[in-house]
Amino acid sequence: MSVLAAACGAPGRCYRQNMMNANEIVGFGNRKTPFYLYDMRLLSRTLDEIVRLSSDYGIEVHYAVKANANVPVLRRISSKGLGADCVSGNEILFALENGFPAGKTVFSGVGKTDREIELAISKGVFSINCESLPEIRVVNEIASGMGKKANVSVRINPDIDAHTHKYITTGLEENKFGISRYEFEELVKTLGECESIDFNGLHFHIGSQITDVADVFALECRRAAEIVSWFESKGLEIRNINLGGGLGIDYEEPQKHPVPDFAAWMRTIARTLPRKEGVRVHIEPGRSVVAQCGILCTRVLYVKEGQKKTFLITDAGMNDLIRPALYGAYHKIRNITAEAENRSGEKVYDVVGPVCESSDVWGEDRTLPASRRGDLLAICSAGAYGQVMASRYNLRDLAEAEYID
Ligand SMILES: Cc1ncc(COP(=O)(O)O)c(C=O)c1O
């Protein structure tokens, strides 16, 4: 694939002209900062790409609501026909309120409460993805008490290293997620005993921000195929295979890669996962759908000259976007005012937030245009695990959202 095609997400398609440019962002400059700004055009184009590929490859897509539960964002996603992947009762209710059908909603999570299980059964979600043997028994009991059958998939821990940050890898045997190989015999027995469960398939999810797409997802598919065959040899019918989410995005150069490489992901699945007639394959992307569509806009409050470093102190902090403080995550920073003014000259800064924690740092030793008090900065790729994880720590206001459509 040519560099341009790779940058644009697919051969012959170029989305770069649809990324937010500095003048558009500056147009929001009189808003109270910090604020999130969502490019709904890019979201639509990302979704169109997903819908086209999912139809070509016959893969059903459930958006992981945890990545961003902003109402216009959710509505745009549901309007394109995607299903939802939820991890709490409130996410299920919110997804249904915002246009996702129960029949396309899956429910995961290691610690579902009885009330959440009851809710999922009463709403008739497509699948409750059970993560442990005790959970399967509890779902069975609750469904039986309700006089209903619960649709259940079982999350398997495939023991795969996703080559990602240790806090977002989930498919290793020592993780808390899913059922491990040593429990498989017991699982078959348990499913046989649970009369109020309609077992409908297997679920896998190995981690997030996976950039080694072809290798890691191919390994997941091969492991899934092997596990599916094992369960079939024990007489279980596997009607659905859910491979989870995890497609990574380009945090370093978001403008070059605004649409993540869904084609490589789905092609890898189609080539590597053998599929019997009638078996449905599902994925649950979160980050890759929304991350590049959002930026966090913040103003420079002070330019503080130290003896060795110069600090840009912003009015957005780790309470607005916790990823850098939590995982040491990298987000590209742009000085939007300087870009709009074509300002010349560059300088190296440590860009830091105002919160009373030393981890409240956006980036160290960042080369940016010479910056001034009042400049508008964009923390890029903030559409996923950003606004949804914001808090009022230090009793700071929550950043509001604006949209370009
Ligand atoms: C079960 C499950 N599915 C999907 C996702 C979404 O992952 P991502 O945002 O990396 O696509 C997650 C994220 O943690 C998850 O736990």
The ligand as a MOL file (V3000), in Angstrom:
LIG
                    3D

  0  0  0     0  0            999 V3000
M  V30 BEGIN CTAB
M  V30 COUNTS 16 16 0 0 0
M  V30 BEGIN ATOM
M  V30 1 C -14.1960 -6.8280 26.7010 0
M  V30 2 C -13.7220 -5.6210 25.9930 0
M  V30 3 N -14.1090 -5.4080 24.7210 0
M  V30 4 C -13.7080 -4.3150 24.0320 0
M  V30 5 C -12.8920 -3.3640 24.6090 0
M  V30 6 C -12.4840 -2.1580 23.8220 0
M  V30 7 O -11.1370 -2.1580 23.5830 0
M  V30 8 P -10.4600 -1.0330 22.6570 0
M  V30 9 O -10.9280 0.2790 23.1270 0
M  V30 10 O -9.0190 -1.2510 22.8360 0
M  V30 11 O -10.8980 -1.3410 21.2430 0
M  V30 12 C -12.4440 -3.5520 25.9220 0
M  V30 13 C -11.5340 -2.5620 26.5340 0
M  V30 14 O -10.9860 -2.6820 27.5550 0
M  V30 15 C -12.8730 -4.7050 26.6300 0
M  V30 16 O -12.4860 -4.9160 27.8850 0
M  V30 END ATOM
M  V30 BEGIN BOND
M  V30 1 1 1 2
M  V30 2 1 2 3
M  V30 3 2 2 15
M  V30 4 2 3 4
M  V30 5 1 4 5
M  V30 6 1 5 6
M  V30 7 2 5 12
M  V30 8 1 6 7
M  V30 9 1 7 8
M  V30 10 2 8 9
M  V30 11 1 8 10
M  V30 12 1 8 11
M  V30 13 1 12 13
M  V30 14 1 12 15
M  V30 15 2 13 14
M  V30 16 1 15 16
M  V30 END BOND
M  V30 END CTAB
M  END
